[in-house]
């Protein structure tokens, strides 16, 4: 009985990997010739050291027409003074000292930044990110088409080689692999606010973040969950289109961050929650039932499972531009299977979830 359940679970995992990896064949990367004015909007809370790296990288972008709006949310560091540099002519600064009680801090800051923007397309990222190349905005511009209102990008993590950072890198890769491939299928359900473009008129037409303004987290995926369709959503792939970020160095910090990310999962549509349950449930069974099975009997099947994932992920990697250290695949896949459900449960139990203190 247990072996039969395990075979079903691992078969579903292999099938999902083949199906999702195949979707990247559909990505054509067609280039739009028109030049669009872009507003890059960033919410920052005491991010002085990160802004020192990010602002020069953004100002070095090849895209010709853009502005940068930095919303300083309750900052007590030197960010405001740094941003007064006269050479930062494209940078507009908004300072927020207090957030209304019925608003989440980050959503309020982003909303104020979008209100202050002067361009039709808004590109969101975070202060602790860095574009992989100076063509980041140019490549987003290339994916803007008349019928598209949302562009999903990829935002992987760098790794210093530690177990924690390799795991975070893998978890972010699988997340991107899932939402980008599902968008190619025609079922966009989330994006990441580190690399996301939204048409401003479309954002305002759908009342921005007001439907979930008090929810901590979800500034990226809840808006996509509510408003993205196969017809209005595009994706931007390739190494030069990526926005990198540095993962957490401590398990406590990562668990806090991931708890916030997963806390909004209950607001997803029923169909998306069922698909997530199928994926994570069968992945959990694939690894959790191993101690109850006979090693000699399951070893070839488990090896086949890992080979399929290695090939599928490598193919997606070649299209996305993002990947991970594949030597770690068995360990990080096991950790992902066990660890993510635990954090998901924690996200339902923790009451005081914050963006920044």
WONOR-V174628 format. One record per residue. RES is the residue in one letter. PHI is phi in radians with two decimals (* if undefined). BURIAL is # if it has 16 or more other ideal C-beta (glycine too) atoms within 10 Angstrom, else .. D_LAST is the distance of its C-alpha to the last C-alpha in Angstrom with 2 decimals. Layout:
res = [RES RES]
phi = [PHI PHI]
burial = [BURIAL BURIAL]
d_last = [D_LAST D_LAST]
//
This chain:
res = [X X X X X X X X X X X X X X X X X X X X X X X X X X X X X X X X X X X X X X X X X X X X X X X X X X X X X X X X X X X X X X X X X X X X X X X X X X X X X X X X X X X X X X X X X X X X X X X X X X X X X X X X X X X X X X X X X X X X X X X X X X X X X X X X X X X X X X X X X X X X X X X X X X X X X X X X X X X X X X X X X X X X X X X X X X X X X X X X X X X X X X X X X X X X X X X X X X X X X X X X X X X X X X X X X X X X X X X X X X X X X X X X X X X X X X X X X X X X X X X X X X X X X X X X X X X X X X X X X X X X X X X X X X X X X X X X X X X X X X X X X X X X X X X X X X X X X X X X X X X X X X X X X X X X X X X X X X X X X X X X X X X X X X X X X X X X X X X X X X X X X X X X X X X X X X X X X X X X X]
phi = [* -1.12 -1.09 -1.11 -1.07 -1.11 -1.08 -1.10 -1.09 -1.22 -1.15 -1.12 -1.08 -1.11 -1.08 -1.08 -1.06 -1.11 -1.09 -1.24 -1.12 -1.10 -1.10 -1.21 -1.15 -1.42 -1.38 -1.71 1.14 -1.06 -1.75 -1.56 -1.38 -1.20 -1.82 -1.93 -1.34 -2.22 -1.99 -1.57 -2.02 -2.35 -1.66 -2.33 -2.16 0.91 -1.99 -0.93 -1.12 -1.24 -1.12 -1.07 -1.59 -1.25 -1.04 -1.03 -1.15 -1.25 -1.16 -1.54 -1.15 -1.34 -1.02 -1.44 -2.23 -2.71 -2.22 -2.10 -1.98 -1.82 -1.79 -1.50 -1.65 0.91 -1.45 -2.14 -1.76 -1.65 -1.02 -1.07 -1.13 -1.05 -1.33 -1.41 -0.90 -1.08 -1.36 -1.55 -1.18 -1.46 -1.68 -1.97 -2.00 -2.11 -1.91 -2.02 -1.78 -2.61 -1.79 -0.95 -1.06 -1.59 -2.09 -1.23 -0.99 -1.20 -1.10 -1.13 -1.10 -1.12 -1.06 -1.15 -1.15 -1.17 -1.05 -1.46 -1.24 -2.02 -2.00 -1.40 -2.02 -1.87 -2.01 -1.78 -2.66 -1.93 -1.18 -1.62 -1.94 -2.48 -1.16 -1.15 -2.51 -1.45 -1.82 -0.95 -1.21 -1.04 -1.28 -1.12 -0.96 -1.15 -1.72 -1.36 -2.27 -0.95 -1.61 -1.73 -2.09 -2.36 -2.22 -1.63 -2.04 -1.90 -2.39 -1.39 -1.83 -1.41 -2.32 -1.63 1.71 -1.30 -1.06 -1.03 -1.25 -1.16 -1.17 -1.07 -1.07 -1.18 -1.06 -1.17 -1.10 -1.10 -1.04 -1.15 -0.96 -1.22 -1.30 -1.28 -1.18 -1.17 -1.14 -1.16 -1.18 1.89 -2.23 -1.13 -2.30 -2.86 -2.53 -2.17 -1.19 -1.40 -2.78 -2.59 -2.08 -2.38 -1.16 -1.11 -1.08 -1.14 -1.05 -1.24 -1.04 -1.72 0.90 0.90 -1.66 -1.09 -1.21 -2.42 -1.15 -1.61 -1.33 -1.33 1.47 1.45 -1.10 -1.76 -1.30 -1.23 -1.16 -1.15 -0.99 -1.41 -2.13 -1.41 -2.35 -1.08 -1.40 -1.79 -2.05 -2.21 -2.27 -2.11 -2.10 1.97 -1.00 -1.26 -1.63 -1.54 -2.05 -1.50 -2.50 -1.66 -1.28 -1.15 -1.70 -2.21 -1.04 -1.06 -1.16 -1.15 -1.08 -1.08 -1.10 -1.25 -1.06 -1.11 -1.07 -1.40 -1.16 -1.64 -1.02 -1.17 -1.57 -1.21 -1.12 -1.04 -1.12 -1.21 -1.17 -1.18 -1.14 -1.12 -1.10 -1.09 -1.14 -1.26 -1.16 -1.23 -1.17 -1.07 -1.13 -0.99 -1.67 -1.23 -1.49 -0.96 -1.08 -1.65 -1.95 -1.44 -0.97 -1.07 -1.37 -1.79 -1.00 -1.09 -1.19 -1.14 -1.12 -1.06 -1.00 -1.17 -1.16 -1.08 -1.14 -1.07 -1.16 -1.09 -1.22 -1.12 -1.16 -1.07 -0.96 -1.11 -1.56 -1.28 1.63 -1.83 -2.72 -2.77 -1.40 -1.23 -1.09 -1.47 -0.87 -1.02 -1.21 -1.25 -1.17 -1.09 -1.08 -1.06 -1.10 -1.53 -1.34 -1.09 -1.07 -1.12 -1.17 -1.08 -1.13 -1.05 -1.13 -1.45 -1.70 -1.32 -1.62 -1.68 -1.82 -2.20 -1.31 -2.36 -1.26]
burial = [. . . . . # . . # # . # # # . # # . . # # . # # . . # . . . . . . . . # . # # # # # # # # # # # . # # . . # # . # # . . # . # . . # # # # # # # # . # . . . # . . # # . . . . # . . # # # # . # . . # . . . # # # # # # # # # # # # . . # . # . # # # # # # # # # # # # # . # # # # # # # # # # . . . # # # # # # # # # # . # . . . . # # # # # # # # # # # # # # # # # # # # # . . # # # # # # # # # # # # # # . # # . . . . # # . . # # . # # # # # # # # # # # . # # . . . . # # # # # # # . # # # # # . # # . . . . . # # # # # # # # # # # # . # # . . . # . . # . . . # . . # # # # # # . # . . . # . . . . # . . # # . . # . . # # . . # # . . # # . # # # # # # . . . # # # . # # . # # # . # # # . # # . # # . . . . . # . # . .]
d_last = [49.09 46.01 47.43 48.02 44.43 43.23 45.65 44.43 40.76 41.47 43.78 41.11 38.72 41.49 42.33 38.78 38.57 41.93 41.17 37.80 39.03 42.11 40.07 39.23 42.95 42.42 40.15 42.45 40.11 42.37 41.71 41.58 43.48 41.85 39.36 36.30 34.02 30.38 27.05 24.23 20.89 17.59 14.04 12.31 9.07 10.45 13.01 16.02 17.71 17.53 18.77 21.65 22.91 22.16 23.71 27.09 27.26 26.80 29.30 31.73 31.97 35.58 34.93 36.63 34.81 31.04 28.29 24.70 22.09 18.78 16.21 13.88 10.76 9.73 10.92 12.08 14.01 17.52 16.94 18.73 21.59 22.06 22.40 25.16 27.51 30.71 31.37 28.41 30.58 29.20 25.60 24.36 21.14 19.27 16.71 14.44 13.33 12.73 12.46 15.21 14.51 16.35 14.44 11.66 9.64 11.26 14.58 14.87 14.38 16.88 19.19 19.44 20.20 22.83 24.30 24.81 26.47 30.25 31.24 32.14 30.10 26.33 25.03 21.37 19.71 16.48 16.00 16.33 19.70 23.26 26.35 29.06 31.70 32.44 33.85 30.61 30.86 34.64 34.54 32.22 34.72 37.51 36.20 36.05 38.96 40.15 39.36 35.97 32.76 30.16 30.16 28.28 27.74 27.00 24.02 24.73 23.06 24.83 25.70 26.57 28.89 26.88 27.06 23.34 23.35 26.70 25.46 22.42 24.93 27.30 24.88 23.84 27.56 28.59 26.00 27.38 30.91 30.59 29.17 31.38 34.50 33.94 33.68 36.98 38.45 37.51 34.63 31.38 28.51 25.33 24.18 21.24 19.24 19.82 23.49 24.43 26.83 27.51 30.32 28.98 31.79 31.19 27.45 28.40 31.33 29.12 26.73 23.85 20.73 21.88 23.19 19.84 17.49 15.48 15.23 12.04 13.56 17.21 17.23 19.90 21.76 21.94 23.55 25.88 26.62 27.67 29.56 30.74 34.41 36.92 38.42 35.46 33.46 34.22 32.77 32.72 33.62 34.76 33.37 33.25 31.22 28.27 24.80 23.73 20.37 19.68 18.68 16.41 18.29 17.25 17.95 14.86 12.64 15.21 15.46 11.79 12.35 15.78 14.96 12.92 15.95 18.50 17.14 18.86 22.16 23.63 23.77 26.11 29.80 32.00 33.93 30.93 29.65 33.18 33.40 30.16 31.54 34.80 33.29 30.88 33.34 36.26 34.26 33.25 36.91 38.13 36.48 36.22 39.96 41.14 41.72 44.07 46.23 49.06 47.94 51.22 51.12 47.63 47.26 49.00 47.01 43.68 44.81 45.74 42.31 40.59 43.11 42.51 38.76 39.36 41.76 39.71 36.49 38.46 40.01 36.73 35.37 38.34 37.43 33.63 33.56 30.83 31.67 30.99 33.07 35.71 36.85 33.76 34.56 35.90 33.13 30.13 31.80 32.24 28.63 27.53 29.94 28.77 25.06 23.98 25.51 23.75 20.26 21.52 22.51 19.22 17.48 19.87 19.21 15.44 14.41 10.67 9.67 6.55 6.85 3.78 0.00]
//
